[in-house]
Amino acid sequence: MVINNEAEYEALLAGMRIARELGIKKLQAYVDSQLVANQINGTFDANDKSMQSYLALVHSLADTFVDFRISQIPRSQNKQEDVLSKLAALTFNHLEKKILVEQVFTKSTEPETTIASVEEEEEATWMTDIIEFLRTGSLPEGEKEAMKIKVKAPNYELRGEILY
């Protein structure tokens, strides 16, 4: 049985592992558990053996980042953040999306815990053909679609993997 605080730690650890896999060097994490945030920041002691194990794991993983910070989101702001996240999901539908999945089969505090899988999936968006044209010069099939890309592409610049 996983209790609330263990679930908070598990979610945090999963996010930290995904961030590490993506090569992120500086991480600002937000949790809604006051206990978890304050235990990690050293304001609260972790008296329970399970919480001590989770805390040690977080500190160990935090050491893999150049900078790691954690903050608690007050409940009053949590509703606002939820609305903002829903608005962002509606507003930025056209942007390229990556779906990161980590399957966790056991508690992180149990021995031999490993990441079962981290998967990246990308959907084609309105930017995909423009990026491909700027990167390789290749155009989509169909004269009409190719012409659209030739007209749109000069308005954009590709810097690494980001379209400006």
C-alpha positions as CSV (number, residue, x, y, z in Angstrom):
1,M,0.0,0.0,0.0
2,V,1.3,3.4,-1.0
3,I,0.4,6.3,1.3
4,N,-0.1,9.9,0.1
5,N,3.4,11.1,0.9
6,E,5.0,8.1,-0.7
7,A,3.0,8.8,-3.8
8,E,4.3,12.4,-3.8
9,Y,7.8,11.2,-3.5
10,E,7.3,8.6,-6.3
11,A,5.9,11.3,-8.6
12,L,8.8,13.6,-7.8
13,L,11.4,10.8,-8.3
14,A,9.8,9.9,-11.7
15,G,10.0,13.5,-12.8
16,M,13.6,13.8,-11.7
17,R,14.6,10.6,-13.5
18,I,12.9,11.8,-16.7
19,A,14.6,15.2,-16.4
20,R,17.9,13.5,-16.0
21,E,17.3,11.3,-19.0
22,L,16.5,14.4,-21.1
23,G,19.9,15.9,-20.1
24,I,18.4,18.7,-18.0
25,K,21.1,20.3,-15.8
26,K,19.0,22.8,-13.7
27,L,15.7,21.6,-12.3
28,Q,13.1,23.6,-10.3
29,A,10.5,21.1,-9.0
30,Y,7.1,22.0,-7.7
31,V,5.1,19.7,-5.4
32,D,1.8,20.3,-3.6
33,S,3.0,18.4,-0.5
34,Q,4.2,20.7,2.2
35,L,5.8,17.7,4.1
36,V,7.8,16.5,1.0
37,A,9.0,20.0,0.1
38,N,10.1,20.8,3.7
39,Q,11.7,17.4,4.2
40,I,13.8,17.9,1.1
41,N,14.7,21.5,2.0
42,G,15.6,20.4,5.5
43,T,12.9,22.4,7.3
44,F,11.1,19.2,8.5
45,D,12.8,16.1,9.8
46,A,12.0,12.7,8.2
47,N,11.2,10.6,11.2
48,D,9.6,7.7,9.5
49,K,11.9,5.1,8.0
50,S,10.1,5.1,4.7
51,M,10.3,8.9,4.4
52,Q,14.0,8.8,5.3
53,S,14.6,6.3,2.4
54,Y,12.7,8.5,0.0
55,L,14.5,11.6,1.2
56,A,17.9,9.9,0.6
57,L,16.9,8.9,-2.9
58,V,15.8,12.4,-3.8
59,H,19.0,13.9,-2.4
60,S,21.1,11.3,-4.3
61,L,19.3,12.1,-7.6
62,A,19.4,15.8,-6.9
63,D,23.2,15.6,-6.8
64,T,23.1,14.6,-10.5
65,F,21.9,18.1,-11.4
66,V,24.0,21.2,-11.4
67,D,21.2,23.0,-9.6
68,F,18.1,21.4,-8.0
69,R,15.4,23.3,-6.1
70,I,12.0,22.3,-4.9
71,S,9.1,24.4,-3.9
72,Q,5.7,23.7,-2.5
73,I,2.7,25.1,-4.4
74,P,0.1,26.4,-1.9
75,R,-3.3,25.0,-2.4
76,S,-4.7,28.5,-3.2
77,Q,-2.3,28.6,-6.2
78,N,-2.8,25.0,-7.1
79,K,-6.3,25.7,-8.6
80,Q,-4.8,28.6,-10.6
81,E,-2.0,26.4,-11.9
82,D,-4.5,23.7,-12.9
83,V,-6.5,26.3,-14.9
84,L,-3.3,27.6,-16.5
85,S,-2.2,24.1,-17.5
86,K,-5.5,23.4,-19.2
87,L,-5.4,26.8,-21.0
88,A,-1.8,26.0,-22.2
89,A,-3.0,22.6,-23.5
90,L,-5.7,24.3,-25.5
91,T,-3.6,27.2,-26.7
92,F,-0.5,25.3,-27.8
93,N,-2.1,22.3,-29.5
94,H,-0.2,23.1,-32.7
95,L,3.2,22.7,-31.2
96,E,5.3,19.6,-31.5
97,K,4.5,17.3,-28.6
98,K,6.7,14.7,-26.8
99,I,5.1,12.2,-24.5
100,L,7.4,10.9,-21.8
101,V,6.3,7.8,-20.0
102,E,8.0,6.1,-17.0
103,Q,6.5,2.9,-15.9
104,V,7.2,2.2,-12.2
105,F,6.5,-1.3,-11.0
106,T,7.9,-1.1,-7.5
107,K,8.5,1.6,-4.9
108,S,11.7,3.5,-5.5
109,T,12.8,2.6,-2.0
110,E,12.7,-1.1,-2.7
111,P,16.0,-2.8,-3.9
112,E,16.9,-3.2,-7.6
113,T,14.6,-0.3,-8.7
114,T,15.2,0.6,-12.3
115,I,13.4,2.7,-14.9
116,A,11.4,0.2,-16.9
117,S,11.1,2.5,-19.9
118,V,11.3,6.0,-21.0
119,E,9.6,6.5,-24.3
120,E,9.5,9.6,-26.5
121,E,6.7,9.9,-29.1
122,E,6.4,12.7,-31.4
123,E,3.3,13.7,-33.4
124,A,3.5,15.4,-36.8
125,T,2.4,19.1,-36.6
126,W,2.1,22.0,-38.9
127,M,5.9,22.6,-38.2
128,T,7.1,19.1,-39.2
129,D,7.3,19.7,-42.9
130,I,8.9,23.2,-42.4
131,I,11.5,21.8,-40.1
132,E,12.3,19.0,-42.5
133,F,12.6,21.4,-45.4
134,L,14.9,23.7,-43.5
135,R,17.0,20.8,-42.2
136,T,17.3,18.7,-45.4
137,G,15.6,20.6,-48.2
138,S,13.1,17.8,-48.7
139,L,9.5,18.7,-49.6
140,P,6.3,16.9,-48.9
141,E,4.7,15.0,-51.8
142,G,2.1,16.9,-53.8
143,E,2.7,20.1,-55.7
144,K,0.2,22.1,-53.6
145,E,1.7,21.0,-50.2
146,A,5.3,21.5,-51.5
147,M,4.4,25.1,-52.6
148,K,2.9,25.9,-49.2
149,I,6.2,24.9,-47.5
150,K,8.3,26.9,-50.0
151,V,6.2,30.0,-49.2
152,K,6.1,29.5,-45.4
153,A,9.7,28.4,-44.8
154,P,11.5,31.7,-45.5
155,N,9.6,33.2,-42.5
156,Y,11.2,30.7,-40.1
157,E,14.7,29.9,-38.9
158,L,15.8,26.5,-37.5
159,R,18.2,26.7,-34.5
160,G,19.1,23.2,-33.4
161,E,15.7,21.5,-33.1
162,I,13.7,24.7,-32.4
163,L,11.8,26.6,-35.1
164,Y,11.9,30.4,-34.7
